[in-house]
Amino acid sequence: MDIDNGWVSIEVIAGFNRIKEMTDDIKLILDSLKHSDTIEVEGDKLRRRTTWKKWIAYRKVAPYGIKVVRSNSHQLRNVKQRQRN
C-alpha cells in the first residue's frame, strides 16, 4: 500500500465482506473499476480519483520523539514515536 499517496491494495478492498459476497475474482473487481469516474486504478492499487488527498492523515515528527498526526478532519493526536536502535 502507498498510503502517503492515497493508494490502497485491491487485496484490502477484496477482503471487505460485501465484496466477498459478490466475488473473489480480483481481476473482475479491477476490470470493473477501471471505467469508474470515481475510482482511479493503477496496477493492483486504487484510490479515489479526484479527492484522494482529503483522506490522508498527515504525519510530522515533533521534538522529543512525539509524532503528531493530523487528519483532514482537523483532529490532532499525539503518538509516541518508536525509537529505532
URGIKA-V468532 format. One record per run of one state. SS is the DSSP state (2 for helix, 1 for strand, 0 for the rest). FROM is the first residue (numbers start at 1). TO is the last residue. Records with the same first field share a line. If there is no record, write none. Layout:
SS = FROM-TO / FROM-TO
This chain:
0 = 1-1 / 6-6 / 15-16 / 23-25 / 34-38 / 43-44 / 49-51 / 56-57 / 62-62 / 71-75 / 81-85
1 = 2-2 / 7-9 / 39-42 / 45-48 / 58-61 / 66-70 / 76-80
2 = 3-5 / 10-14 / 17-22 / 26-33 / 52-55 / 63-65
